[in-house]
């Protein structure tokens, strides 16, 4: 018997002796009693992201977003771009290997107002999402949902192999409980919401 078969047999034995439990029911989402009232989902998303140290830019159209990205990229020498970012929103600067790029640009599948999170698609590529020191995440206003449950439902017909939730710049307090940004990912996160007034 192989090691794999031995492990599976132990799991089967354990399940035989276990009493079946009831199904917990449908996922109802998460909302602690102390969370802010929903209000306008885009305003709540912005408030939550900003309180976590992110920047939020609201732009009325894709054309305005293209212009904003062109202006922003004058600060950077190179970029890595997620595969789901529309061509019109690609910055007009040199693309580099992800380990060298100063700027990453990604497209969020959805955003969650109640947690201030951007729902990222694994198909976009982790290079643009995690390696560049500055990460710009574009999300369309119609994809900003009030709750986590609504955001998950919005993508359920086209789920990637993995999703990520980005709720601000990377932070860690692992060493001496001292908060440091940019340790495990970008130290600067800019969320660009397209489809709202600036």
ZARO-808540 format. One line per 3 residues: number of its first residue (from 1); their letters; for each residue x, y, z of C-alpha. Coordinates in pm, whole numbers, plus 50000, padded with zeros to 5 digits. Layout:
N
NUM) A) X:Y:Z  ...;
This chain:
198
1) XXX) 50000:50000:50000  50139:50343:49901  50175:50634:50141;
4) XXX) 49886:50808:49967  49659:50505:50005  49751:50473:50376;
7) XXX) 49659:50838:50437  49329:50804:50252  49246:50486:50445;
10) XXX) 49305:50667:50777  49072:50947:50662  48804:50693:50565;
13) XXX) 48837:50518:50905  48801:50848:51088  48492:50941:50886;
16) XXX) 48326:50605:50951  48343:50665:51327  48224:51025:51308;
19) XXX) 47860:51120:51347  47737:51311:51043  47663:51674:51118;
22) XXX) 47391:51890:50975  47464:52108:50677  47533:52460:50809;
25) XXX) 47306:52618:50547  47376:52892:50298  47664:53131:50357;
28) XXX) 47508:53448:50494  47807:53675:50470  47995:53856:50741;
31) XXX) 47895:54174:50912  48001:54239:51272  47764:54448:51478;
34) XXX) 48025:54724:51503  48073:54761:51124  47963:55086:50961;
37) XXX) 47618:55100:50806  47630:55022:50435  47514:55355:50284;
40) XXX) 47668:55401:49940  47888:55096:49867  48152:55303:49684;
43) XXX) 48178:55552:49972  48206:55268:50223  48466:55088:50011;
46) XXX) 48672:55409:49990  48641:55472:50363  48748:55119:50453;
49) XXX) 49041:55113:50208  49165:55456:50316  49147:55358:50683;
52) XXX) 49378:55065:50595  49629:55297:50427  49524:55264:50062;
55) XXX) 49450:55548:49822  49122:55569:49630  49071:55754:49302;
58) XXX) 48722:55794:49154  48694:55857:48782  48384:55897:48565;
61) XXX) 48495:55709:48251  48756:55472:48113  48892:55765:47909;
64) XXX) 48945:55963:48231  49114:55658:48386  49347:55627:48087;
67) XXX) 49448:55992:48127  49499:55949:48503  49715:55638:48451;
70) XXX) 49928:55824:48192  49990:56102:48445  50066:55860:48730;
73) XXX) 50315:55661:48528  50544:55961:48482  50664:55874:48835;
76) XXX) 50776:55523:48731  51032:55372:48492  50869:55031:48440;
79) XXX) 50545:54840:48487  50406:54488:48499  50045:54454:48383;
82) XXX) 49785:54192:48470  49644:53995:48179  49283:54105:48248;
85) XXX) 49360:54479:48225  49195:54625:47912  49447:54742:47650;
88) XXX) 49321:55103:47675  49427:55112:48040  49783:54989:47985;
91) XXX) 50037:55246:48103  50257:55389:47824  50587:55290:47987;
94) XXX) 50830:55004:47954  50707:54664:48068  50965:54470:48265;
97) XXX) 50996:54139:48435  50785:54141:48747  51087:54128:48977;
100) XXX) 51215:54458:48831  50894:54657:48773  50824:54954:49000;
103) XXX) 50451:54959:48926  50192:54681:48898  49853:54737:48734;
106) XXX) 49569:54488:48785  49195:54462:48728  48974:54359:49020;
109) XXX) 48687:54123:48948  48482:54289:49220  48511:54497:49535;
112) XXX) 48354:54445:49877  48238:54760:50055  48180:54606:50399;
115) XXX) 48541:54488:50431  48712:54739:50202  48851:54457:49988;
118) XXX) 48934:54417:49621  48857:54071:49488  49150:53970:49268;
121) XXX) 49150:53697:49006  49442:53452:48995  49425:53464:48614;
124) XXX) 49537:53828:48628  49873:53707:48753  50037:53749:49092;
127) XXX) 50332:53933:48940  50141:54257:48899  49949:54205:49223;
130) XXX) 50229:54118:49466  50578:54203:49344  50582:54569:49239;
133) XXX) 50621:54821:49526  50319:55021:49399  50000:54842:49294;
136) XXX) 49718:55012:49101  49395:54813:49105  49118:54913:48867;
139) XXX) 48757:54824:48946  48439:54928:48769  48173:55095:48985;
142) XXX) 47911:54834:48889  48139:54567:49037  48148:54728:49382;
145) XXX) 47919:54521:49605  47792:54594:49952  47873:54252:50097;
148) XXX) 48121:53969:50051  47833:53735:49966  47712:53963:49684;
151) XXX) 48067:53988:49544  48109:53609:49549  47773:53563:49377;
154) XXX) 47876:53811:49107  48173:53594:49002  48034:53245:49067;
157) XXX) 47973:53166:48700  48338:53228:48612  48548:53139:48917;
160) XXX) 48926:53127:48880  49137:52862:49051  49202:53110:49331;
163) XXX) 49092:53454:49441  49276:53706:49655  49135:53978:49876;
166) XXX) 49347:54293:49887  49241:54535:50159  49526:54786:50162;
169) XXX) 49903:54798:50138  50093:54490:50255  50158:54505:50630;
172) XXX) 50330:54286:50886  50400:54315:51256  50573:53977:51285;
175) XXX) 50898:54115:51425  50879:54283:51767  50516:54373:51694;
178) XXX) 50635:54671:51492  50408:54747:51195  50598:54761:50866;
181) XXX) 50438:54814:50524  50547:54658:50198  50699:54344:50349;
184) XXX) 50497:54070:50176  50366:54275:49886  50318:54634:49763;
187) XXX) 50370:54909:50018  50136:55137:49822  49791:55039:49695;
190) XXX) 49582:55270:49475  49227:55163:49396  49084:55328:49085;
193) XXX) 48704:55314:49067  48575:55378:48715  48219:55497:48664;
196) XXX) 48175:55754:48941  48244:56126:48972  48589:56221:49097;
